[in-house]
């Protein structure tokens, strides 16, 4: 099946990640801390922690830092308690936005998120106001030019739910959350290296934004992503120049 173009959005996101390495390390540490506290420090028995450590490696977080924060989370060292909170709202043109945070100060975080929405043309919504427009799933994306038949064969054989080719040639593999690791490992074993591989909230439908509306939406997303307590920002806007 065909899907909308998302490659430009991915490249923008990767470029911004390169600009803010320190913020990525902070996010990785928080995710490791919460994952280890929830499911224990044994990587073989804790899928969420495995993914968190994999993300930490991708942003070059030192292995000693990874281990120290697992120890803090599991009680071997004193550490900070983080609470996971999800906020929902609307951006430019009614686009849906989900903001996942980890915080040690709920009052500070909600004030910062609400301010970002209101200052940049969005609106905070209530819990559940937009989440129904997204699917919690595994998402593995390959660059345009990747062998589509090879991806499809390996993905479906490994248990993927769907393979989507976007308008710009990017190939997107969708999996159930529990099957993500197995499918990703099978694709890599077949010699296919993804540009993006993560458990995410994937928009079921998109809203096309262009010109000034696209620029305003991108600014809102950038401001939200730059907040200290924000881990991930998901949205259903397809942004074009």
C-alpha positions in Angstrom: 0.0 0.0 0.0 1.2 3.6 -0.6 1.6 6.2 2.1 2.3 9.9 2.3 5.8 11.4 2.0 7.7 11.5 5.3 11.4 11.4 4.3 11.9 15.2 4.6 10.5 15.1 8.1 12.8 12.2 9.1 15.9 14.1 7.7 14.8 17.3 9.6 14.5 15.3 12.8 17.9 13.6 12.3 19.5 17.0 11.6 18.1 18.4 14.8 19.2 15.4 16.8 22.8 16.1 15.6 22.5 19.7 16.9 21.4 18.7 20.4 23.6 15.7 21.5 23.4 16.7 25.2 19.6 16.7 25.2 19.6 13.3 23.6 21.9 11.9 26.3 19.5 13.3 29.0 16.5 11.6 27.3 18.4 8.3 27.0 19.4 8.4 30.7 15.8 9.1 31.7 14.4 6.3 29.5 17.0 3.8 30.9 16.1 4.9 34.5 12.4 4.4 34.0 12.7 1.2 32.1 15.1 -0.4 34.6 13.0 0.7 37.6 9.8 -0.8 36.0 11.2 -4.0 34.7 14.6 -4.6 36.4 18.2 -4.3 35.3 18.5 -7.6 33.4 18.5 -6.7 29.7 17.6 -10.2 28.7 14.4 -10.1 30.7 13.4 -6.4 30.1 12.6 -5.6 26.4 12.0 -1.9 27.2 15.4 -1.6 28.8 17.0 -3.3 25.8 15.5 -0.7 23.5 16.6 2.1 25.8 20.1 0.9 25.9 20.1 0.5 22.1 18.9 4.1 21.7 21.7 5.2 24.2 24.3 3.5 22.1 22.9 5.2 18.9 23.6 8.6 20.5 27.0 7.5 21.8 26.1 7.6 25.5 29.1 6.1 27.4 28.6 2.6 28.5 29.7 3.5 32.1 26.9 6.1 32.2 24.4 3.5 31.0 25.4 1.0 33.7 25.5 3.7 36.4 21.9 4.7 35.7 20.7 1.1 35.6 22.2 0.7 39.0 20.5 3.9 40.3 17.2 2.8 39.0 17.4 -0.7 40.5 18.4 0.6 43.9 22.1 -0.1 43.8 22.9 3.7 43.8 20.9 6.7 44.9 19.0 8.4 41.9 16.1 10.6 40.9 12.6 9.4 40.6 11.0 10.2 37.2 7.3 10.1 36.5 6.0 9.5 33.0 3.2 11.9 31.9 1.6 12.2 28.5 0.0 15.4 27.2 -2.2 15.8 24.2 -3.2 18.8 22.1 -3.7 20.4 18.8 -1.3 22.2 16.5 -1.7 24.3 13.4 -4.7 23.4 11.3 -6.0 21.1 14.0 -3.1 18.7 13.7 -2.9 16.2 16.5 0.1 16.2 18.9 1.1 13.8 21.6 3.9 14.9 24.0 5.5 12.2 26.2 7.5 13.5 29.2 9.5 12.2 32.1 9.7 14.5 35.0 10.5 14.9 38.7 8.2 18.0 38.9 4.8 17.6 37.3 3.7 21.2 38.0 6.7 22.6 36.1 6.3 20.3 33.2 2.6 20.9 32.5 3.2 24.7 32.8 6.0 24.5 30.2 4.0 22.3 27.8 0.9 24.4 28.0 2.9 27.6 27.5 4.6 26.1 24.4 1.2 25.2 22.9 -0.4 28.5 23.6 2.5 30.7 22.5 2.9 29.0 19.2 -0.6 28.6 17.9 -1.6 25.3 19.5 -4.0 24.2 22.2 -3.6 21.8 25.0 -6.3 19.0 25.0 -7.6 16.7 27.6 -6.4 13.1 28.1 -7.6 10.9 25.2 -8.5 13.9 23.0 -6.1 12.9 20.2 -4.5 9.6 21.2 -7.2 7.6 19.4 -5.7 9.0 16.1 -2.5 7.1 16.7 -1.4 3.5 16.8 1.2 2.2 19.4 3.4 0.1 17.2 6.9 -0.7 16.0 8.1 1.3 13.0 11.1 0.5 10.9 11.9 2.9 8.0 14.3 2.4 5.1 15.7 5.1 2.8 14.4 5.6 -0.7 16.1 3.3 -3.1 16.1 0.3 -0.7 15.0 -3.0 -2.4 11.3 -3.0 -1.7 10.8 -6.7 -2.6 13.6 -7.8 -0.2 12.2 -5.7 2.6 8.7 -7.0 2.1 9.8 -10.6 2.0 12.0 -10.4 5.1 9.5 -8.3 7.1 6.4 -10.4 6.4 8.3 -13.6 7.0 9.4 -12.3 10.4 5.9 -11.4 11.4 5.5 -7.7 10.4 1.9 -6.4 10.2 2.4 -4.2 7.1 4.9 -2.8 4.7 4.2 0.7 3.4 5.9 2.5 0.5 5.7 6.3 0.9 5.3 8.7 -2.0 9.0 9.6 -1.9 10.2 6.0 -2.0 10.8 5.5 1.7 9.8 2.0 2.9 8.0 1.7 6.3 7.6 -1.6 8.1 4.9 -1.7 10.8 4.9 -4.3 13.6 3.1 -5.1 16.8 5.0 -3.7 19.8 5.9 -7.2 21.0 7.2 -8.2 17.6 9.4 -5.1 16.9 12.7 -6.6 18.1 12.3 -9.9 16.2 11.3 -8.1 12.9 14.1 -5.6 13.2 16.7 -8.3 13.9 15.4 -10.3 11.0 15.7 -7.3 8.6 19.2 -6.6 9.8 20.2 -10.2 9.4 19.0 -10.0 5.8 21.5 -7.1 5.2 18.8 -4.4 5.4 19.9 -1.4 7.6 17.0 0.9 8.6 17.3 4.7 9.0 14.8 4.6 11.9 13.8 1.7 14.1 11.6 2.4 17.2 8.5 1.7 19.1 6.3 4.8 18.4 2.9 6.3 18.2 2.1 6.3 14.5 -0.6 8.6 13.1 -3.4 6.6 11.5 -4.2 9.6 9.2 -2.3 12.8 8.3 -3.1 16.4 7.8 -1.3 18.1 5.0 0.3 21.5 5.9 2.3 23.7 3.5 3.9 27.1 3.4 3.4 29.3 6.4 1.2 26.7 8.2 3.9 24.1 7.8 6.6 26.5 9.1 4.4 27.4 12.1 3.7 23.8 12.9 7.4 22.9 12.7 8.2 25.8 15.1 5.7 24.5 17.6 7.1 21.0 17.3 10.7 22.2 17.7 9.8 24.2 20.8 8.0 21.3 22.4 11.0 18.9 21.6 13.4 21.4 23.2 11.6 21.4 26.6 13.9 19.7 29.2 11.3 17.2 30.4 10.0 16.1 26.9 11.1 12.6 25.7 9.1 12.3 22.5 6.7 14.4 20.4 4.3 12.6 18.0 2.1 14.3 15.4 -0.1 13.7 12.4 1.0 16.6 10.2 2.6 16.0 6.8 4.8 19.0 6.4 5.9 20.4 3.0 7.8 23.4 1.9 
